[in-house]
Amino acid sequence: MEKRNLILFLLLLIFLGCNEDVQQIEEANLKYSLISTDNVRIASSSHELNSKITNNLGTIKDVSYIKTDKKSVIAIIDYKINEEDLKVMLVSGIENFKFPYNAIIKLDSFTGNMTKTNENDDIYISCMGRSCCAPGGTYDPNTKLFSTSCKCDDNNNSDCIMRVSSKPPEIKQE
């Protein structure tokens, strides 16, 4: 009986080791990292991230990060659905948010008290309006304040509407 348990244990270790190797190879072939500069993982695989962001209806093109701290992450994710280029910010573990003065903010799909985000209740920030409206922001680790915005490169932001939600924006299928 002990030999059988030992063999099963060794097989399990080999399987887990192989699975980790496959994951490392997949990550090495990505054009972007699933781990922030502060060593916070946003997904266990590119497939999981694609499912989380596009519901497997599109493709992730790029992921960039805003420097935070070891307990939080702000990822800007570029993706494509139906030939439409889109951008969303995935925010987790942030205590304080600052929105621009006169910002139009649309809140969607929240339940419960939203005083602090964590890995179980990610926040997604996207922008609607002109096609150039894109989410951005800065993080101050001293105050733990994330100042976010929806802007166009030409600084004409009057038609940009910030969408803050517990899930990524959905694209209507044609």
OpenMM code with the backbone's topology and positions (N, CA, C; nanometers):
from openmm import Vec3, app, unit

residues = "MET GLU LYS ARG ASN LEU ILE LEU PHE LEU LEU LEU LEU ILE PHE LEU GLY CYS ASN GLU ASP VAL GLN GLN ILE GLU GLU ALA ASN LEU LYS TYR SER LEU ILE SER THR ASP ASN VAL ARG ILE ALA SER SER SER HIS GLU LEU ASN SER LYS ILE THR ASN ASN LEU GLY THR ILE LYS ASP VAL SER TYR ILE LYS THR ASP LYS LYS SER VAL ILE ALA ILE ILE ASP TYR LYS ILE ASN GLU GLU ASP LEU LYS VAL MET LEU VAL SER GLY ILE GLU ASN PHE LYS PHE PRO TYR ASN ALA ILE ILE LYS LEU ASP SER PHE THR GLY ASN MET THR LYS THR ASN GLU ASN ASP ASP ILE TYR ILE SER CYS MET GLY ARG SER CYS CYS ALA PRO GLY GLY THR TYR ASP PRO ASN THR LYS LEU PHE SER THR SER CYS LYS CYS ASP ASP ASN ASN ASN SER ASP CYS ILE MET ARG VAL SER SER LYS PRO PRO GLU ILE LYS GLN GLU".split()
positions = [
    Vec3(0.0820, -0.1189, 0.0000),
    Vec3(0.0000, 0.0000, 0.0000),
    Vec3(0.0866, 0.1255, 0.0000),
    Vec3(0.1966, 0.1246, 0.0774),
    Vec3(0.2840, 0.2400, 0.0841),
    Vec3(0.3515, 0.2658, -0.0502),
    Vec3(0.3916, 0.1590, -0.1209),
    Vec3(0.4538, 0.1750, -0.2533),
    Vec3(0.3568, 0.2396, -0.3504),
    Vec3(0.2320, 0.1980, -0.3430),
    Vec3(0.1304, 0.2541, -0.4325),
    Vec3(0.1127, 0.4037, -0.4058),
    Vec3(0.1049, 0.4405, -0.2787),
    Vec3(0.0916, 0.5818, -0.2423),
    Vec3(0.2137, 0.6618, -0.2865),
    Vec3(0.3317, 0.6034, -0.2711),
    Vec3(0.4545, 0.6691, -0.3126),
    Vec3(0.4563, 0.6902, -0.4638),
    Vec3(0.4154, 0.5893, -0.5385),
    Vec3(0.4113, 0.5996, -0.6850),
    Vec3(0.3106, 0.7068, -0.7268),
    Vec3(0.1934, 0.7077, -0.6649),
    Vec3(0.0924, 0.8099, -0.6960),
    Vec3(0.1456, 0.9502, -0.6641),
    Vec3(0.2144, 0.9635, -0.5518),
    Vec3(0.2720, 1.0917, -0.5127),
    Vec3(0.3761, 1.1384, -0.6145),
    Vec3(0.4633, 1.0472, -0.6579),
    Vec3(0.5657, 1.0819, -0.7568),
    Vec3(0.5033, 1.1199, -0.8907),
    Vec3(0.4012, 1.0462, -0.9319),
    Vec3(0.3321, 1.0807, -1.0566),
    Vec3(0.2677, 1.2182, -1.0479),
    Vec3(0.2101, 1.2497, -0.9340),
    Vec3(0.1494, 1.3804, -0.9133),
    Vec3(0.2542, 1.4909, -0.9215),
    Vec3(0.3690, 1.4696, -0.8591),
    Vec3(0.4774, 1.5677, -0.8647),
    Vec3(0.5259, 1.5888, -1.0079),
    Vec3(0.5397, 1.4802, -1.0823),
    Vec3(0.5843, 1.4899, -1.2226),
    Vec3(0.4812, 1.5670, -1.3037),
    Vec3(0.3529, 1.5350, -1.2846),
    Vec3(0.2469, 1.6044, -1.3580),
    Vec3(0.2469, 1.7530, -1.3259),
    Vec3(0.2554, 1.7880, -1.1979),
    Vec3(0.2562, 1.9290, -1.1594),
    Vec3(0.3790, 2.0000, -1.2129),
    Vec3(0.4930, 1.9330, -1.2115),
    Vec3(0.6150, 1.9915, -1.2660),
    Vec3(0.6031, 2.0164, -1.4150),
    Vec3(0.5452, 1.9229, -1.4879),
    Vec3(0.5253, 1.9393, -1.6330),
    Vec3(0.4284, 2.0519, -1.6617),
    Vec3(0.3221, 2.0616, -1.5842),
    Vec3(0.2227, 2.1660, -1.6024),
    Vec3(0.2863, 2.3035, -1.5820),
    Vec3(0.3728, 2.3161, -1.4809),
    Vec3(0.4422, 2.4426, -1.4556),
    Vec3(0.5370, 2.4760, -1.5706),
    Vec3(0.6074, 2.3754, -1.6254),
    Vec3(0.6964, 2.3979, -1.7387),
    Vec3(0.6188, 2.4473, -1.8601),
    Vec3(0.5032, 2.3874, -1.8875),
    Vec3(0.4201, 2.4304, -2.0003),
    Vec3(0.3766, 2.5744, -1.9805),
    Vec3(0.3371, 2.6089, -1.8583),
    Vec3(0.2950, 2.7457, -1.8295),
    Vec3(0.4108, 2.8437, -1.8491),
    Vec3(0.5319, 2.8075, -1.8060),
    Vec3(0.6473, 2.8948, -1.8237),
    Vec3(0.6808, 2.9117, -1.9708),
    Vec3(0.6685, 2.8059, -2.0505),
    Vec3(0.6941, 2.8158, -2.1946),
    Vec3(0.5906, 2.9067, -2.2587),
    Vec3(0.4612, 2.8911, -2.2205),
    Vec3(0.3560, 2.9762, -2.2758),
    Vec3(0.3853, 3.1226, -2.2447),
    Vec3(0.4220, 3.1527, -2.1182),
    Vec3(0.4489, 3.2905, -2.0799),
    Vec3(0.5704, 3.3461, -2.1532),
    Vec3(0.6699, 3.2639, -2.1789),
    Vec3(0.7887, 3.3099, -2.2505),
    Vec3(0.7547, 3.3488, -2.3940),
    Vec3(0.6511, 3.2865, -2.4527),
    Vec3(0.6122, 3.3158, -2.5898),
    Vec3(0.5133, 3.4315, -2.6017),
    Vec3(0.4639, 3.4847, -2.4898),
    Vec3(0.3699, 3.5958, -2.4937),
    Vec3(0.4419, 3.7254, -2.5281),
    Vec3(0.3697, 3.8184, -2.5904),
    Vec3(0.4237, 3.9512, -2.6198),
    Vec3(0.4103, 4.0424, -2.4983),
    Vec3(0.3423, 3.9949, -2.3967),
    Vec3(0.3177, 4.0727, -2.2757),
    Vec3(0.3369, 3.9828, -2.1544),
    Vec3(0.3446, 4.0440, -2.0375),
    Vec3(0.3638, 3.9670, -1.9146),
    Vec3(0.2332, 3.9573, -1.8371),
    Vec3(0.2105, 3.8433, -1.7754),
    Vec3(0.0951, 3.8238, -1.6881),
    Vec3(0.1278, 3.8633, -1.5442),
    Vec3(0.2519, 3.9052, -1.5209),
    Vec3(0.2979, 3.9434, -1.3881),
    Vec3(0.3434, 4.0888, -1.3922),
    Vec3(0.2898, 4.1702, -1.3000),
    Vec3(0.3227, 4.3128, -1.2975),
    Vec3(0.4679, 4.3346, -1.2557),
    Vec3(0.5139, 4.4566, -1.2714),
    Vec3(0.6496, 4.4926, -1.2296),
    Vec3(0.6668, 4.4782, -1.0786),
    Vec3(0.5545, 4.4759, -1.0053),
    Vec3(0.5579, 4.4571, -0.8604),
    Vec3(0.5309, 4.3120, -0.8210),
    Vec3(0.5398, 4.2209, -0.9211),
    Vec3(0.5286, 4.0765, -0.9004),
    Vec3(0.3886, 4.0307, -0.8583),
    Vec3(0.2845, 4.0963, -0.9120),
    Vec3(0.1467, 4.0553, -0.8880),
    Vec3(0.0939, 3.9940, -1.0176),
    Vec3(0.0440, 3.8722, -1.0097),
    Vec3(-0.0067, 3.7999, -1.1269),
    Vec3(-0.1518, 3.8400, -1.1522),
    Vec3(-0.1854, 3.8726, -1.2799),
    Vec3(-0.3223, 3.9104, -1.3143),
    Vec3(-0.4040, 3.7927, -1.3674),
    Vec3(-0.3385, 3.6863, -1.4077),
    Vec3(-0.4064, 3.5655, -1.4552),
    Vec3(-0.3065, 3.4512, -1.4529),
    Vec3(-0.3563, 3.3288, -1.4457),
    Vec3(-0.2660, 3.2142, -1.4422),
    Vec3(-0.2180, 3.1752, -1.5813),
    Vec3(-0.2897, 3.2195, -1.6860),
    Vec3(-0.2493, 3.1883, -1.8231),
    Vec3(-0.3078, 3.2920, -1.9179),
    Vec3(-0.2575, 3.2950, -2.0398),
    Vec3(-0.3119, 3.3875, -2.1393),
    Vec3(-0.4561, 3.3508, -2.1717),
    Vec3(-0.4866, 3.2208, -2.1693),
    Vec3(-0.6240, 3.1768, -2.1937),
    Vec3(-0.7176, 3.2309, -2.0853),
    Vec3(-0.6749, 3.2231, -1.9585),
    Vec3(-0.7568, 3.2741, -1.8488),
    Vec3(-0.7782, 3.4244, -1.8623),
    Vec3(-0.6735, 3.4997, -1.8972),
    Vec3(-0.6864, 3.6444, -1.9139),
    Vec3(-0.7812, 3.6764, -2.0295),
    Vec3(-0.7668, 3.6038, -2.1403),
    Vec3(-0.8538, 3.6265, -2.2553),
    Vec3(-0.9995, 3.5969, -2.2180),
    Vec3(-1.0212, 3.4911, -2.1432),
    Vec3(-1.1563, 3.4573, -2.0996),
    Vec3(-1.2121, 3.5648, -2.0069),
    Vec3(-1.1290, 3.6126, -1.9164),
    Vec3(-1.1685, 3.7136, -1.8179),
    Vec3(-1.2038, 3.8465, -1.8857),
    Vec3(-1.1251, 3.8860, -1.9855),
    Vec3(-1.1421, 4.0177, -2.0475),
    Vec3(-1.2374, 4.0145, -2.1669),
    Vec3(-1.2225, 3.9180, -2.2560),
    Vec3(-1.3006, 3.9187, -2.3806),
    Vec3(-1.4090, 3.8110, -2.3849),
    Vec3(-1.4199, 3.7306, -2.2789),
    Vec3(-1.5123, 3.6179, -2.2792),
    Vec3(-1.4836, 3.5255, -2.3982),
    Vec3(-1.3563, 3.5146, -2.4329),
    Vec3(-1.3064, 3.4321, -2.5450),
    Vec3(-1.3643, 3.4734, -2.6806),
    Vec3(-1.4072, 3.5991, -2.6921),
    Vec3(-1.4603, 3.6500, -2.8190),
    Vec3(-1.3581, 3.7346, -2.8941),
    Vec3(-1.2431, 3.7585, -2.8334),
    Vec3(-1.1409, 3.8425, -2.8949),
    Vec3(-1.0022, 3.7943, -2.8585),
    Vec3(-0.9052, 3.8830, -2.8740),
    Vec3(-0.7664, 3.8505, -2.8419),
    Vec3(-0.7025, 3.9638, -2.7630),
    Vec3(-0.6158, 3.9265, -2.6704),
    Vec3(-0.5382, 4.0237, -2.5940),
    Vec3(-0.4188, 4.0627, -2.6794),
    Vec3(-0.3990, 4.1919, -2.7006),
    Vec3(-0.2875, 4.2402, -2.7818),
    Vec3(-0.1676, 4.2817, -2.6979),
    Vec3(-0.1935, 4.3444, -2.5822),
    Vec3(-0.0830, 4.3940, -2.5010),
    Vec3(-0.1321, 4.4187, -2.3582),
    Vec3(-0.0400, 4.4120, -2.2639),
    Vec3(-0.0679, 4.4451, -2.1247),
    Vec3(0.0475, 4.5307, -2.0750),
    Vec3(0.0150, 4.6456, -2.0183),
    Vec3(0.1170, 4.7293, -1.9544),
    Vec3(0.0709, 4.7572, -1.8118),
    Vec3(0.1647, 4.7986, -1.7280),
    Vec3(0.1345, 4.8142, -1.5861),
    Vec3(0.1720, 4.9528, -1.5382),
    Vec3(0.0921, 5.0040, -1.4436),
    Vec3(0.1258, 5.1259, -1.3706),
    Vec3(0.1888, 5.0794, -1.2405),
    Vec3(0.3048, 5.1331, -1.2068),
    Vec3(0.3779, 5.0922, -1.0868),
    Vec3(0.2933, 5.1180, -0.9626),
    Vec3(0.2770, 5.0148, -0.8793),
    Vec3(0.1991, 5.0274, -0.7562),
    Vec3(0.2846, 4.9812, -0.6390),
    Vec3(0.2369, 4.8850, -0.5649),
    Vec3(0.3122, 4.8268, -0.4543),
    Vec3(0.2945, 4.6748, -0.4595),
    Vec3(0.3466, 4.6056, -0.3625),
    Vec3(0.3480, 4.4584, -0.3647),
    Vec3(0.2105, 4.3952, -0.3422),
    Vec3(0.1103, 4.4737, -0.3028),
    Vec3(-0.0205, 4.4168, -0.2715),
    Vec3(-0.1276, 4.4572, -0.3715),
    Vec3(-0.0930, 4.5317, -0.4744),
    Vec3(-0.1949, 4.5795, -0.5670),
    Vec3(-0.1425, 4.5760, -0.7101),
    Vec3(-0.2358, 4.5915, -0.8045),
    Vec3(-0.1982, 4.5911, -0.9445),
    Vec3(-0.2920, 4.6827, -1.0225),
    Vec3(-0.2347, 4.7530, -1.1182),
    Vec3(-0.3111, 4.8297, -1.2162),
    Vec3(-0.2546, 4.7904, -1.3514),
    Vec3(-0.3350, 4.7164, -1.4273),
    Vec3(-0.2925, 4.6686, -1.5589),
    Vec3(-0.3780, 4.7358, -1.6662),
    Vec3(-0.3139, 4.7868, -1.7695),
    Vec3(-0.3851, 4.8424, -1.8841),
    Vec3(-0.3785, 4.7376, -1.9935),
    Vec3(-0.4945, 4.6872, -2.0311),
    Vec3(-0.5030, 4.5745, -2.1236),
    Vec3(-0.5617, 4.6207, -2.2564),
    Vec3(-0.4833, 4.6032, -2.3633),
    Vec3(-0.5296, 4.6319, -2.4994),
    Vec3(-0.5789, 4.5012, -2.5587),
    Vec3(-0.6974, 4.5055, -2.6186),
    Vec3(-0.7522, 4.3844, -2.6785),
    Vec3(-0.8352, 4.4198, -2.8011),
    Vec3(-0.8726, 4.3167, -2.8732),
    Vec3(-0.9465, 4.3358, -2.9976),
    Vec3(-1.0647, 4.2386, -3.0014),
    Vec3(-1.1833, 4.2936, -3.0327),
    Vec3(-1.3032, 4.2129, -3.0545),
    Vec3(-1.3719, 4.2679, -3.1791),
    Vec3(-1.4072, 4.1796, -3.2717),
    Vec3(-1.4765, 4.2209, -3.3952),
    Vec3(-1.4040, 4.3342, -3.4672),
    Vec3(-1.2734, 4.3223, -3.4796),
    Vec3(-1.1912, 4.4227, -3.5477),
    Vec3(-1.1925, 4.5587, -3.4782),
    Vec3(-1.2446, 4.5656, -3.3555),
    Vec3(-1.2467, 4.6898, -3.2798),
    Vec3(-1.1377, 4.6838, -3.1732),
    Vec3(-1.0480, 4.7839, -3.1739),
    Vec3(-0.9435, 4.7927, -3.0727),
    Vec3(-1.0014, 4.8557, -2.9468),
    Vec3(-0.9793, 4.7901, -2.8327),
    Vec3(-1.0354, 4.8342, -2.7059),
    Vec3(-0.9270, 4.8357, -2.5989),
    Vec3(-0.9570, 4.9066, -2.4894),
    Vec3(-0.8624, 4.9166, -2.3788),
    Vec3(-0.9417, 4.9195, -2.2489),
    Vec3(-0.8932, 4.8447, -2.1498),
    Vec3(-0.9556, 4.8437, -2.0181),
    Vec3(-0.8454, 4.8385, -1.9127),
    Vec3(-0.8705, 4.9009, -1.7969),
    Vec3(-0.7788, 4.8912, -1.6849),
    Vec3(-0.8348, 4.7918, -1.5849),
    Vec3(-0.7510, 4.6978, -1.5455),
    Vec3(-0.7836, 4.6021, -1.4407),
    Vec3(-0.7160, 4.6528, -1.3137),
    Vec3(-0.7950, 4.6800, -1.2100),
    Vec3(-0.7432, 4.7387, -1.0863),
    Vec3(-0.7775, 4.6451, -0.9715),
    Vec3(-0.6774, 4.6133, -0.8898),
    Vec3(-0.6998, 4.5250, -0.7768),
    Vec3(-0.6104, 4.5655, -0.6597),
    Vec3(-0.6663, 4.5661, -0.5398),
    Vec3(-0.5892, 4.5968, -0.4196),
    Vec3(-0.5655, 4.7448, -0.3959),
    Vec3(-0.6391, 4.8316, -0.4608),
    Vec3(-0.6229, 4.9767, -0.4454),
    Vec3(-0.7197, 5.0262, -0.3386),
    Vec3(-0.6702, 5.1100, -0.2475),
    Vec3(-0.7525, 5.1612, -0.1381),
    Vec3(-0.8219, 5.2918, -0.1728),
    Vec3(-0.7532, 5.3818, -0.2415),
    Vec3(-0.8061, 5.5163, -0.2648),
    Vec3(-0.8089, 5.5489, -0.4136),
    Vec3(-0.9242, 5.5953, -0.4603),
    Vec3(-0.9402, 5.6366, -0.5997),
    Vec3(-0.9664, 5.7862, -0.6048),
    Vec3(-0.9090, 5.8512, -0.7035),
    Vec3(-0.9386, 5.9922, -0.7284),
    Vec3(-0.9787, 6.0040, -0.8744),
    Vec3(-1.0983, 6.0565, -0.8952),
    Vec3(-1.1481, 6.0756, -1.0299),
    Vec3(-1.1346, 6.2224, -1.0664),
    Vec3(-1.1182, 6.2535, -1.1948),
    Vec3(-1.1005, 6.3930, -1.2360),
    Vec3(-1.2216, 6.4793, -1.2018),
    Vec3(-1.1951, 6.6056, -1.1765),
    Vec3(-1.3009, 6.7033, -1.1534),
    Vec3(-1.3898, 6.7076, -1.2775),
    Vec3(-1.5195, 6.7106, -1.2594),
    Vec3(-1.6185, 6.7145, -1.3675),
    Vec3(-1.6225, 6.5865, -1.4506),
    Vec3(-1.5635, 6.4788, -1.4020),
    Vec3(-1.5666, 6.3523, -1.4773),
    Vec3(-1.7090, 6.2969, -1.4769),
    Vec3(-1.7475, 6.2413, -1.5881),
    Vec3(-1.8738, 6.1693, -1.5960),
    Vec3(-1.8396, 6.0231, -1.5727),
    Vec3(-1.8952, 5.9652, -1.4665),
    Vec3(-1.8621, 5.8282, -1.4287),
    Vec3(-1.9896, 5.7443, -1.4306),
    Vec3(-1.9829, 5.6329, -1.4978),
    Vec3(-2.0947, 5.5392, -1.5024),
    Vec3(-2.0557, 5.4172, -1.4206),
    Vec3(-2.1317, 5.3873, -1.3152),
    Vec3(-2.1047, 5.2715, -1.2298),
    Vec3(-2.1934, 5.1563, -1.2735),
    Vec3(-2.1354, 5.0383, -1.2866),
    Vec3(-2.2081, 4.9194, -1.3310),
    Vec3(-2.1805, 4.8012, -1.2401),
    Vec3(-2.2791, 4.7208, -1.2164),
    Vec3(-2.2678, 4.5848, -1.1619),
    Vec3(-2.1922, 4.5712, -1.0306),
    Vec3(-2.2180, 4.6573, -0.9336),
    Vec3(-2.1527, 4.6411, -0.8048),
    Vec3(-2.2518, 4.5870, -0.7037),
    Vec3(-2.2020, 4.4996, -0.6181),
    Vec3(-2.2836, 4.4500, -0.5082),
    Vec3(-2.2014, 4.4640, -0.3813),
    Vec3(-2.2648, 4.4953, -0.2728),
    Vec3(-2.1943, 4.5041, -0.1458),
    Vec3(-2.1168, 4.6329, -0.1297),
    Vec3(-2.0390, 4.6386, -0.0234),
    Vec3(-1.9598, 4.7565, 0.0100),
    Vec3(-1.8329, 4.7591, -0.0724),
    Vec3(-1.8052, 4.8704, -0.1371),
    Vec3(-1.6883, 4.8813, -0.2238),
    Vec3(-1.5874, 4.9797, -0.1639),
    Vec3(-1.5311, 4.9471, -0.0474),
    Vec3(-1.4371, 5.0383, 0.0152),
    Vec3(-1.2928, 5.0089, -0.0239),
    Vec3(-1.2644, 4.8860, -0.0655),
    Vec3(-1.1294, 4.8490, -0.1078),
    Vec3(-1.1395, 4.7298, -0.2011),
    Vec3(-1.0613, 4.7318, -0.3076),
    Vec3(-1.0638, 4.6192, -0.4003),
    Vec3(-0.9625, 4.5145, -0.3567),
    Vec3(-0.9859, 4.3910, -0.3979),
    Vec3(-0.8877, 4.2851, -0.3771),
    Vec3(-0.8983, 4.1886, -0.4930),
    Vec3(-0.8188, 4.0813, -0.4892),
    Vec3(-0.8145, 3.9904, -0.6031),
    Vec3(-0.9480, 3.9222, -0.6296),
    Vec3(-1.0372, 3.9209, -0.5322),
    Vec3(-1.1675, 3.8582, -0.5522),
    Vec3(-1.2727, 3.9546, -0.6061),
    Vec3(-1.2439, 4.0829, -0.6032),
    Vec3(-1.3393, 4.1797, -0.6553),
    Vec3(-1.2661, 4.2882, -0.7350),
    Vec3(-1.2121, 4.2458, -0.8487),
    Vec3(-1.1414, 4.3371, -0.9369),
    Vec3(-1.2340, 4.4486, -0.9842),
    Vec3(-1.1736, 4.5626, -1.0155),
    Vec3(-1.2447, 4.6768, -1.0728),
    Vec3(-1.1933, 4.6939, -1.2153),
    Vec3(-1.2841, 4.7196, -1.3073),
    Vec3(-1.2483, 4.7435, -1.4467),
    Vec3(-1.2874, 4.8862, -1.4822),
    Vec3(-1.1932, 4.9611, -1.5372),
    Vec3(-1.2187, 5.0985, -1.5787),
    Vec3(-1.1990, 5.1059, -1.7292),
    Vec3(-1.3016, 5.1524, -1.7974),
    Vec3(-1.2939, 5.1698, -1.9425),
    Vec3(-1.3536, 5.3054, -1.9772),
    Vec3(-1.3409, 5.3436, -2.1020),
    Vec3(-1.3889, 5.4733, -2.1462),
    Vec3(-1.4823, 5.4579, -2.2653),
    Vec3(-1.5857, 5.5402, -2.2658),
    Vec3(-1.6801, 5.5434, -2.3767),
    Vec3(-1.6800, 5.6859, -2.4322),
    Vec3(-1.7345, 5.7018, -2.5494),
    Vec3(-1.7410, 5.8338, -2.6118),
    Vec3(-1.6632, 5.8329, -2.7411),
    Vec3(-1.5788, 5.9317, -2.7588),
    Vec3(-1.4958, 5.9387, -2.8794),
    Vec3(-1.4068, 5.8145, -2.8871),
    Vec3(-1.3706, 5.7750, -3.0066),
    Vec3(-1.2896, 5.6543, -3.0241),
    Vec3(-1.1504, 5.6687, -2.9630),
    Vec3(-1.1060, 5.7923, -2.9391),
    Vec3(-0.9724, 5.8119, -2.8821),
    Vec3(-0.9714, 5.8074, -2.7294),
    Vec3(-1.0878, 5.8052, -2.6644),
    Vec3(-1.0940, 5.8034, -2.5183),
    Vec3(-1.0305, 5.6749, -2.4658),
    Vec3(-0.9336, 5.6894, -2.3757),
    Vec3(-0.8624, 5.5727, -2.3221),
    Vec3(-0.8369, 5.5927, -2.1730),
    Vec3(-0.8436, 5.4835, -2.0938),
    Vec3(-0.8180, 5.4947, -1.9504),
    Vec3(-0.6690, 5.5114, -1.9226),
    Vec3(-0.6404, 5.5826, -1.8160),
    Vec3(-0.5026, 5.6029, -1.7737),
    Vec3(-0.5022, 5.6477, -1.6289),
    Vec3(-0.3843, 5.6752, -1.5771),
    Vec3(-0.3773, 5.7239, -1.4406),
    Vec3(-0.2380, 5.7139, -1.3821),
    Vec3(-0.2288, 5.7559, -1.2567),
    Vec3(-0.1038, 5.7502, -1.1813),
    Vec3(-0.1339, 5.6961, -1.0417),
    Vec3(-0.0317, 5.6372, -0.9811),
    Vec3(-0.0459, 5.5810, -0.8470),
    Vec3(0.0621, 5.6392, -0.7572),
    Vec3(0.0213, 5.6855, -0.6381),
    Vec3(0.1153, 5.7374, -0.5387),
    Vec3(0.1257, 5.6353, -0.4253),
    Vec3(0.2393, 5.5614, -0.4162),
    Vec3(0.2516, 5.4577, -0.3130),
    Vec3(0.2516, 5.5134, -0.1706),
    Vec3(0.2879, 5.6394, -0.1534),
    Vec3(0.2893, 5.6986, -0.0191),
    Vec3(0.1485, 5.7160, 0.0360),
    Vec3(0.0567, 5.7627, -0.0480),
    Vec3(-0.0814, 5.7858, -0.0043),
    Vec3(-0.1739, 5.6724, -0.0457),
    Vec3(-0.1218, 5.5785, -0.1268),
    Vec3(-0.2011, 5.4696, -0.1847),
    Vec3(-0.3186, 5.5240, -0.2655),
    Vec3(-0.2960, 5.6381, -0.3307),
    Vec3(-0.3990, 5.7055, -0.4091),
    Vec3(-0.3786, 5.6787, -0.5575),
    Vec3(-0.4821, 5.6279, -0.6216),
    Vec3(-0.4815, 5.6055, -0.7656),
    Vec3(-0.5666, 5.7141, -0.8297),
    Vec3(-0.5020, 5.8019, -0.9055),
    Vec3(-0.5720, 5.9075, -0.9792),
    Vec3(-0.5951, 5.8565, -1.1200),
    Vec3(-0.7205, 5.8404, -1.1574),
    Vec3(-0.7536, 5.7816, -1.2859),
    Vec3(-0.8234, 5.8820, -1.3768),
    Vec3(-0.8210, 5.8538, -1.5056),
    Vec3(-0.8807, 5.9455, -1.6020),
    Vec3(-0.9166, 5.8721, -1.7304),
    Vec3(-0.9987, 5.9383, -1.8106),
    Vec3(-1.0266, 5.8964, -1.9482),
    Vec3(-0.9875, 6.0151, -2.0349),
    Vec3(-0.8903, 5.9944, -2.1217),
    Vec3(-0.8369, 6.1063, -2.1993),
    Vec3(-0.8150, 6.0696, -2.3443),
    Vec3(-0.8139, 6.1723, -2.4248),
    Vec3(-0.7699, 6.1622, -2.5640),
    Vec3(-0.6342, 6.2311, -2.5735),
    Vec3(-0.5544, 6.1918, -2.6702),
    Vec3(-0.4229, 6.2541, -2.6872),
    Vec3(-0.4332, 6.4033, -2.7158),
    Vec3(-0.5444, 6.4476, -2.7779),
    Vec3(-0.5587, 6.5895, -2.8119),
    Vec3(-0.6126, 6.6721, -2.6947),
    Vec3(-0.6283, 6.6089, -2.5744),
    Vec3(-0.6778, 6.6722, -2.4521),
    Vec3(-0.8193, 6.7258, -2.4619),
    Vec3(-0.8942, 6.6908, -2.5673),
    Vec3(-1.0355, 6.7247, -2.5751),
    Vec3(-1.1121, 6.6063, -2.5163),
    Vec3(-1.1327, 6.6110, -2.3854),
    Vec3(-1.1879, 6.4973, -2.3132),
    Vec3(-1.3351, 6.5148, -2.2790),
    Vec3(-1.3990, 6.6169, -2.3334),
    Vec3(-1.5350, 6.6488, -2.2939),
    Vec3(-1.6348, 6.5391, -2.3285),
    Vec3(-1.6069, 6.4580, -2.4281),
    Vec3(-1.6994, 6.3524, -2.4671),
    Vec3(-1.6620, 6.2162, -2.4096),
    Vec3(-1.5619, 6.2111, -2.3222),
    Vec3(-1.5193, 6.0847, -2.2634),
    Vec3(-1.6005, 6.0554, -2.1375),
    Vec3(-1.6527, 5.9348, -2.1294),
    Vec3(-1.7281, 5.8895, -2.0120),
    Vec3(-1.6542, 5.7700, -1.9542),
    Vec3(-1.6235, 5.7771, -1.8251),
    Vec3(-1.5528, 5.6690, -1.7573),
    Vec3(-1.6539, 5.5659, -1.7088),
    Vec3(-1.6277, 5.4414, -1.7379),
    Vec3(-1.7128, 5.3312, -1.6919),
    Vec3(-1.6354, 5.2544, -1.5864),
    Vec3(-1.6916, 5.2421, -1.4672),
    Vec3(-1.6305, 5.1697, -1.3568),
    Vec3(-1.7226, 5.0535, -1.3246),
    Vec3(-1.6676, 4.9308, -1.3296),
    Vec3(-1.7522, 4.8131, -1.3165),
    Vec3(-1.6778, 4.6986, -1.2492),
    Vec3(-1.7543, 4.5989, -1.2084),
    Vec3(-1.6952, 4.4782, -1.1511),
    Vec3(-1.6627, 4.3757, -1.2592),
    Vec3(-1.6905, 4.4082, -1.3851),
    Vec3(-1.6549, 4.3194, -1.4963),
    Vec3(-1.6199, 4.4035, -1.6186),
    Vec3(-1.5430, 4.3465, -1.7114),
    Vec3(-1.5023, 4.4211, -1.8304),
    Vec3(-1.6241, 4.4593, -1.9150),
    Vec3(-1.6104, 4.5634, -1.9970),
    Vec3(-1.7236, 4.6011, -2.0824),
    Vec3(-1.7570, 4.4897, -2.1809),
    Vec3(-1.8854, 4.4737, -2.2059),
    Vec3(-1.9289, 4.3718, -2.3012),
    Vec3(-1.9487, 4.4353, -2.4381),
    Vec3(-1.9122, 4.3625, -2.5404),
    Vec3(-1.9278, 4.4084, -2.6776),
    Vec3(-2.0470, 4.3326, -2.7360),
    Vec3(-2.1381, 4.4075, -2.7916),
    Vec3(-2.2537, 4.3418, -2.8553),
    Vec3(-2.2083, 4.2698, -2.9820),
    Vec3(-2.2485, 4.1453, -2.9940),
    Vec3(-2.2124, 4.0645, -3.1102),
    Vec3(-2.3054, 4.0954, -3.2258),
    Vec3(-2.2481, 4.0987, -3.3444),
    Vec3(-2.3266, 4.1279, -3.4644),
    Vec3(-2.3961, 4.0063, -3.5171),
] * unit.nanometer
topology = app.Topology()
chain = topology.addChain("A")
for resn in residues:
    res = topology.addResidue(resn, chain)
    for name in ("N", "CA", "C"):
        topology.addAtom(name, app.Element.getBySymbol(name[0]), res)
